[in-house]
């Protein structure tokens, strides 16, 4: 079994793109408008992230220190990683977000990480999408190898969600799947995912 897990709001308790945009960028009102545009189908997630990051005024050194101080991981994440390894399940992190941020918080776990590069300039960050790290593409590739479980929470997970053999969702993704009739297990923390998958083994 391959488990592909989103990062922002799924492994982290707080979305790091939201955090950076609202605290060091153009603020909550700007971000809420961007989200409305995404949900209405008028803006792609990658374009939204690009616009949000362009407003962030912070050096990487400053950002790294603040992110490490303020962003918390799901309290059950480390145990989930160990369970995956002990059970022989391949766990990968798939994110529409920022590769240096994901590496900063998760690098020590030694997991495969698929995220996107960003140039962290104090006068505005430059986000560049890596098409090889597209969630839909990654899930389709994994399906050719094994049974696939996908775990997510947000707007960037919507296109990938129906493709997996088994879906775990919370937040906006869970709401979307209910409305769209996409089958899923709802979860709060990754321990919930582990418990359900364990009972099915």
VEXKE-716554 format. One record per atom (N, C-alpha, C): x, y, z; residue in one letter. Coordinates in pm, whole numbers, plus 32768, in hexadecimal, padded with zeros to 4 digits. Layout:
// VEXKE-716554
XYZA
...
***
This chain:
// VEXKE-716554
80547F888000X
800080008000X
8058807D8000X
803580DD7FADX
8077815F7FAFX
801981C67FECX
804D82148047X
7FFF827D8089X
803983038060X
7FE78355801FX
801083DB7FF6X
7FC6843E804EX
801184928091X
7FD684EB80F6X
7FF6857C80D8X
7F9085CF80D5X
7F9E866080CAX
7FEA86958144X
801E870D8137X
806F874981A3X
802387B481F1X
8003882381AFX
7FC8889781F4X
7F3C88778226X
7F28888082A9X
7EA6886882E4X
7E8687D582F7X
7EDC877E82C3X
7EC986ED82D4X
7F3386B68331X
7FB186CD8311X
801E86AA836CX
8037871C83CFX
80298797839EX
8035880A83F9X
7FAD882F8431X
7FAD886484AAX
7F2F889184E6X
7EFE891184A5X
7F5A89608470X
7F3889DE842EX
7F7589E083A3X
7F2B8A118343X
7F5C8A1C82B9X
7FCA8A8582B3X
80418A5E8284X
80B28ABB8285X
80A38B2A821DX
805E8B0F81AFX
80478B78814AX
7FE88BE28181X
7F808BB381C6X
7F238C108208X
7F708C638270X
7FBF8C1F82C0X
800B8C62832AX
80658CCF82F1X
80B28CAD828AX
810F8D0E8250X
80C78D82820EX
805B8D6481C4X
80128DCD817DX
7FCD8E2C81DEX
7F8D8DF58244X
7F418E4882A1X
7F9B8E958300X
800C8E5A8327X
80648E9B8389X
80CA8EF88347X
81018ECE82D4X
81708F198299X
81548F458208X
80DB8F2D81DAX
80B58F538152X
80418FB68153X
7FE68FA380F6X
7F7D900780E3X
7F048FF4813DX
7F088F928198X
7EA58F8B8202X
7E2E8F3081E7X
7DD88F1E824FX
7D688EC08248X
7D028EE181DBX
7CE08F6081C8X
7C798F838166X
7CA58F5C80D9X
7D238F7680B9X
7D598F508036X
7D508EB98023X
7D798E718089X
7D7A8DDF807CX
7CEC8DA78070X
7C8E8DDE80BBX
7C048DAF80B2X
7BCB8DC58027X
7BEF8E327FE8X
7BC18E4C7F5FX
7BFF8DE77EFEX
7C7E8DC87F12X
7CC08D637EBEX
7C798CDC7ECAX
7C578CB67F45X
7C128C377F5CX
7B898C367F18X
7B438CA77F1FX
7AC18CB07ED9X
7AD28C9B7E43X
7B3C8CD37E0CX
7B578CC37D7CX
7B748C317D59X
7BBE8BED7DB0X
7BDB8B5E7D99X
7B5A8B0D7D9CX
7B0A8B207E04X
7A8F8AD27E14X
7A2C8AEB7DA4X
7A318B647D6CX
79D78B867CFEX
7A0C8B547C77X
7A858B1A7C79X
7ABF8AE77BFDX
7AFD8B527BA6X
7B148BC97BDDX
7B4D8C377B8EX
7BE48C457B9EX
7C1E8BF47BF7X
7CAF8BFB7C0BX
7CE28B717C31X
7D528B487BF4X
7D918ACA7C18X
7DE18ADB7C99X
7DF18A6D7CE0X
7E388A737D61X
7EC68AA77D4FX
7F0C8A797CE7X
7F968AA57CD2X
7F9F8B3B7CBEX
7F408B737C74X
7F408C047C5FX
7F218C4D7CE1X
7EC88C147D32X
7EA88C507DB3X
7F238C547E0DX
7F6C8BE37E14X
7FE58BDF7E67X
804C8C437E33X
805B8C4A7DAFX
80B98CA97D74X
809A8D387D9FX
801B8D5C7D98X
7FF38DE57DBDX
80058DFD7E52X
7FE28D9A7EA2X
7FF28DAB7F33X
80858DBC7F59X
80DA8D667F23X
81678D6A7F47X
81AB8DEB7F18X
817C8E237EABX
81B58EA07E77X
81A48F147ED9X
81468F047F39X
812F8F6F7F9AX
817E8F5E801BX
81C18EEC802BX
82098ED080A8X
828C8F1F80ACX
829F8F6A8115X
83168FBF8125X
83688F8A819AX
83BF8F2B817CX
84098EE881E7X
847E8E9D81A9X
84F28EA081E9X
85628E4E81BAX
854B8DBE81E3X
85908D6081A1X
857F8CD481C6X
85B18CBB8255X
861C8CFB827CX
86508CE68303X
85E98D0F836CX
85AB8D828356X
85428DAF83B3X
84CC8D4F83B0X
84A38D298337X
84308CD08328X
84478C4A836CX
84BD8C0F8356X
84DB8B8B838EX
84D38B8D8426X
85078BF68462X
85048C0084F5X
84758C0A8528X
84258C5D84E6X
839B8C718513X
83478BF384FBX
83598BB38488X
830C8B398468X
832A8ACC84CFX
83AA8ABA84F0X
83CE8A538552X
83958A7185DCX
83878AF185FCX
83508B19867DX
82B88B088683X
82748B228615X
81E38B31861BX
81908AC585D6X
81CB8A79857BX
817E8A138535X
8192898C8578X
8124894E859DX
812888CD85E2X
80FA885F8583X
813787E98595X
810C8774854AX
809B872D8593X
804C86E38547X
7FEA86878581X
8032863685EFX
7FFC86348669X
804385F186D6X
8057855B86C0X
800A85218665X
80188491864AX
806B847585CEX
80A684DD8590X
80EC84C98511X
8165846D851FX
81B684828584X
823084308593X
820C839D85A5X
81A7838285F6X
817A82F88608X
814382BF8585X
810083138538X
80C982E784B8X
813982BF8459X
81A4830F8456X
821982EF8403X
82538268842CX
8262825284ADX
829B81D584DDX
8241815F84BEX
81BE817384CAX
8160810784A8X
816A80E38414X
8170814983BEX
817C812E832EX
81F980DC8312X
82678103834DX
82E580BA8336X
82DD802B836BX
82A6801D83E2X
829D7F98841FX
823E7F3C83D5X
81DC7F778391X
81787F278348X
819D7F1382B5X
820D7F4F828BX
82387F408201X
81EC7F96819DX
81AB800181CEX
8161805C8177X
81BA80D28152X
81C080F480D2X
820F816780A6X
81C081E780BFX
81F88241810EX
81B882C2812CX
8205833180E5X
81BE83808094X
81F883F38050X
81A784708072X
81EC84E18077X
81AB8561808FX
819A85A88009X
811D85CA7FE8X
8100860D7F69X
80BD86927F89X
80FB86FE7F5DX
80CE87837F85X
80CA87E37F0FX
806388367F0BX
805E88A57EACX
80AC891D7EE2X
80E4890B7F59X
812789787F9DX
81BC89807F83X
820489B17FE6X
828C89E17FD6X
82F2897A8002X
8345894E7FA4X
83A488E47FC1X
840289058036X
843B897F803EX
8494899A80B0X
844D89948136X
83CD89B8813AX
838089B281B6X
8367892181DDX
833F88CF817CX
832688408199X
83A787FD81C7X
8415881A8182X
849687DF81A9X
84C0880D8234X
84A7888B8254X
84CB88C282D6X
848788758346X
840788588335X
83B9881983A0X
83BC8781839DX
83D387468328X
83CA86B4831CX
844B867082F0X
84B186BE82CDX
852B86848296X
8566861782EDX
855B86278370X
859A85C783CCX
8559853D83C6X
84E18533838BX
849D84B28385X
84C9845D830FX
8511849882B0X
8545844C823FX
84DC841781E0X
846C845C81D3X
84008431817AX
8412846B80EEX
83DE84288087X
83D784688003X
837C84E3800CX
83AB85547FDBX
835F85D17FE1X
834E86087F54X
82D286237F2FX
82B2865D7EACX
826C86E37EC6X
82B687507EB3X
827F87D67EC8X
82B988317E5CX
82B188B37E6FX
82D389107E03X
833989787E31X
8395899C7DD8X
83FE89FB7DFFX
83C88A897E12X
840A8AD17E69X
83E98B5E7E7CX
846B8BA97E9AX
84778C1D7E5CX
84EA8C747E76X
84BF8CDA7EDEX
85018CD67F51X
84D48D257FC4X
851C8DAB7FCAX
84E58E0C7F86X
851C8E947F86X
84D28EEC7FE9X
85198F438031X
84D58F9C808FX
84718FFC804DX
847C900F7FC8X
841E90687F83X
83B3901A7F38X
839F8F9C7F5EX
83368F4A7F22X
836B8EC27EF8X
83298E587F21X
83558DD17F01X
83268DA97E76X
83768D5C7E2FX
83568D317DA7X
833D8C9A7DA8X
82C08C747D95X
82958BE87D96X
82968BB27D09X
82D18B3D7CF7X
82D48AFE7C73X
82A18A6F7C7EX
823F8A4E7C2FX
820489C97C34X
825B89627BEDX
827188F17C2EX
82B6887F7BF3X
824C881D7BC3X
823788157B40X
81CB87C17B0BX
81DF872D7B2AX
825A87037B41X
827286777B66X
824186577BF2X
822186BE7C40X
81F086AA7CC9X
815A86C57CD5X
811786C27C65X
808586D17C63X
804486597CA8X
7FE486727D01X
7FA786067D50X
7F5F85A07CFAX
7F1785CE7C95X
7ED085727C3CX
7F3485167BF5X
7F9E85507BC2X
800585027B7DX
8044849C7BDBX
806384C57C54X
80A3846B7CB4X
804983F77CDCX
7FC884137CEEX
7F6B83A87D12X
7F5B83467C9EX
7F50837A7C25X
7F4283217BB1X
7FBD82C77BA2X
803282FE7BB9X
80AD82AE7BB3X
80AE82427C20X
808382687C99X
808282087D08X
801D81987CF0X
7FAD81B97CB1X
7F4681547C96X
7F7880E67C39X
7FDB81057BE9X
8013809F7B90X
806B803D7BDEX
809180637C58X
80EA800F7CA9X
80A17FC47D18X
803980037D52X
80027FCB7DCEX
7F7980087DEBX
7F3C7FD87E56X
7EC380167E8BX
7EEB809D7EC8X
7E9781037EB2X
7EBC818B7EDCX
7E5681C57F3EX
7E8B81F97FACX
7E3D8244800EX
7E6882D68003X
7E0683317FFFX
7E2583BF7FFAX
7DE784048073X
7E32846080AFX
7E0684A88128X
7E13853E810DX
7DA58589811EX
7DAD86188104X
7D4286678149X
7D4886EC8134X
7CE887438179X
7CB987BC8128X
7D0187E180BCX
7CE688648084X
7CC488677FF1X
7CC288E17FBBX
7C9988F67F2FX
7CF988B37ECDX
7D7988AE7EEEX
7DD988727E91X
7DCA87DA7E89X
7D8087A07EE8X
7D6D870E7EEAX
7CF386E17E9AX
7C9E873F7E73X
7C1E871B7E32X
7C3286C97DB2X
7C8986F17D54X
7C9686A37CD9X
7CCD86167CF0X
7D2086067D56X
7D5F85857D6FX
7D0585267DBDX
7CAD855D7E0DX
7C5F850D7E6DX
7C1584967E2FX
7BCD84A57DBFX
7B7F84347D8CX
7BD383C57D4EX
7C5483DC7D3AX
7CA7837D7CF2X
7CD9830C7D4AX
7CEA83257DCAX
7D2782C27E23X
7CC8824E7E3CX
7D0281DB7E61X
7CB181687E87X
7C6681847F09X
7CA481D07F61X
7C6781F17FE1X
7C8D82808006X
7C2A82CD8032X
7C3E835B804DX
7C1E837B80DFX
7C7783C8811DX
7C5F840181A1X
7C5C84988193X
7BF384D781C7X
7BE2856781B1X
7BB185AB8230X
7BD6862B823CX
7B9F868182A5X
7B93870D826CX
7B59876882BAX
7B5087F48291X
7B078808820FX
7B3C886181BCX
7AFA8883813EX
7AEC880980E4X
7B5287B380E0X
7B4B873F8089X
7AD986E380B1X
7AC586CD8131X
7A568679815FX
79CF86B58136X
79C287388147X
7947877E811FX
792E876E8089X
799787818039X
798987727FA8X
796186E47F83X
79A186807FC0X
798385F57F9EX
78F485CF7FC3X
78C386028033X
783785E88057X
77D8861E7FECX
77F386987FC0X
779D86D67F5CX
77A886937ED3X
782186627EB3X
783A86267E2FX
781E85907E2CX
780285557EA0X
77E884C67EA5X
786384707E97X
78D784A67EBDX
7954845A7EB9X
7965840F7F3DX
7971838B7F3CX
797F833E7FBAX
7A0083618003X
79F9836D8086X
7A70838C80D5X
7A5A83688166X
7AC8835A81AFX
7AC7834F8240X
7AEB83D98277X
7A9D840982D6X
7ABF84898315X
7B1F846F8389X
7B7F84C9839CX
7BE084BA8408X
7BFE85428445X
7C35854084BEX
7C6285BB84FEX
7CFA85BE8507X
7D35854E8533X
7DC685438539X
7DEF84C184F5X
7E7084B384DAX
7E9F843F848FX
7E9183BC84DCX
7E8583C4855EX
7E69834B85ACX
7DE4830D8581X
7D838360855CX
7D02832E852AX
7D1682DC84AAX
7D6D830E8453X
7D8C82C883D5X
7DCE824383F3X
7E308245844AX
7E7681C9846DX
7E17816284A6X
7DBE818E84FDX
7D608131853FX
7D0580EE84D7X
7CD1813C8479X
7C7881038413X
7CC580A483B7X
7D3B80CC838BX
7D8980768333X
7DB57FF6837AX
7DD27FFF83FAX
7DFB7F898447X
7D8A7F238450X
7D107F528464X
7C9E7EF68470X
7C807EB083ECX
7CAE7EEA837DX
7C937EB082FAX
7CFE7E4D82CEX
7D707E4B8313X
7DE07DF582EAX
7DC27D628307X
***
